[in-house]
């Protein structure tokens, strides 16, 4: 997919993606929201991949500890700047924040984020990558879509 088409798809889904980021990106959540989400997940999104959930929990803690700015504001700024690498990284962080449950596919914006991460823009003609794939993302599962 071209850079232009990829960015167009991001913009088409921007509201849904922003909702996903605000709800699930580890750096966007407070301790109170973490407890609220844990209760909601227990009720509506049973963990279906416990091993992957444990691995993702470690990655979530790392992201939350290292991320120093507001991912939602960063997402908006990255879209304005057409910074594909930053957009991809923020979406990847939100992906890690989603519980390892096959019910995750019902979350608004999740399917769009996965589609964007699974089909990043083609490499630049000069050979440079627009996106450096997140190898850690392959550890998670989220079940069949």
N, C-alpha and C positions, 0 to 999 in steps of 0.2 A: 504494500500500500504506500502511496506517496505521502510525504510529509504534509502536504496541503490537505489531502483527504482525511488523514488521521486527525489533524487539528480540527477539521470540519466536524468529524464525528464527536470529538471532545466537546466542542461548542454546542452541538445538537443535544448532548446529554448532560450539559454543564450543571443544571439544577439537580438532577438525580445524583450525579457524581459528587456534588458539593454536600448533599445530604448524607451520602455514604461516608464521606470524609469526616463530616462533623460528628457522626454517630460512632464510627468504628476506627478511625485513625488513632493509634495509641497516644499520640501527643495531643490530641484534641479532647481527651476525656479527663475529667476530674475523678477523684476518688469516689465522690458521691455518685457520679454517673456510672463509674465502674460497678458499684454495688447495684444500682438500678438495672444496668444491663445484665449483670449476672442473674438477677431475679427474672428478668424478661426472657433470657436465654433458657433458663431452667424450665420455664413454662412453655415456651414456643419453639425453641431450637435445641432439641436434645443433641448432645455431642455424639456424633456417629463415627468419629475417628479419634479415639482417645490418645493414641500415640502422637498423631499429627498435632492434636490440640496442645499436648505438653510441649512439643517442639515450638509451636507458634507462640505459646505463652512466654517462652524464653526470648524469642525474637521481639515480641511486643514490649517486654520490659526494656530490652536494649534500645528499641526505637524511642520509647517514651523518655528514657534517660539521656539519649543523645540529641534528640530533636529540641532545639531551643526556641523556635518561633511557632507561630500559629499556622498549622498546615492548611487551613481553609483560606487564610489570607495569602499564603504562599501559592496555593492552587490558582486563585484569581490572578495573582501577579504573573505566574508562569504562563497562563493562557494569554494574557495581554502581551507578554514578551515572546510568545510562541516558543517557549523553552520546553521542548519535548522531553528531554532528560529529566527535568524537574517534575513535570506533570506525571511522567511514568513512575518516578520514585515516590511521589505522594500517593498515587493510586496503589502502588505496591504496599506502602505502609498501611493503607486502609484495608487492603486485602488480608494482610496479616492480622488485623484487628478483628476480622469477622470470625465468629466461632466455627469450629470444624464440625459443621452439621450439614446434612444434605438439604435442610430447610433454608440454608443461606441463599439459595437461588431465588427466594421470594423477596429478598431485601431489595428495595428500589435502588437502582444504580449498580448493584453487584454484577449482574450479567454484562452490563455495558463496560464496566471496568475490566472484567476478565477478557471480554472481546478485544478491548484496546491493548491490553498487555499481551494477549496471545498473538496479535497481529500488529506489531510495531511498524513504524515507517521503514521503508527500504533504506539501506545505508546510503550515505552521501556519495555522490559521484566521485569525489576525491578519495574515497575509501574509508572515511571516518564514520564511525557508528553514531547515529543519532541517539540511540538508547543502548546503554550497557545493561543487558538483561540481569535480573536479580536472581542469581543462582539459588539463593536461599528459598525463593518462592517455590521452587520445585519440591521442597521438603513437605509442603502442605498438601492438602488434598481437596477439601470441600466437596468431595463426592461428585457423582455424575450430574450433568446439567441436563 
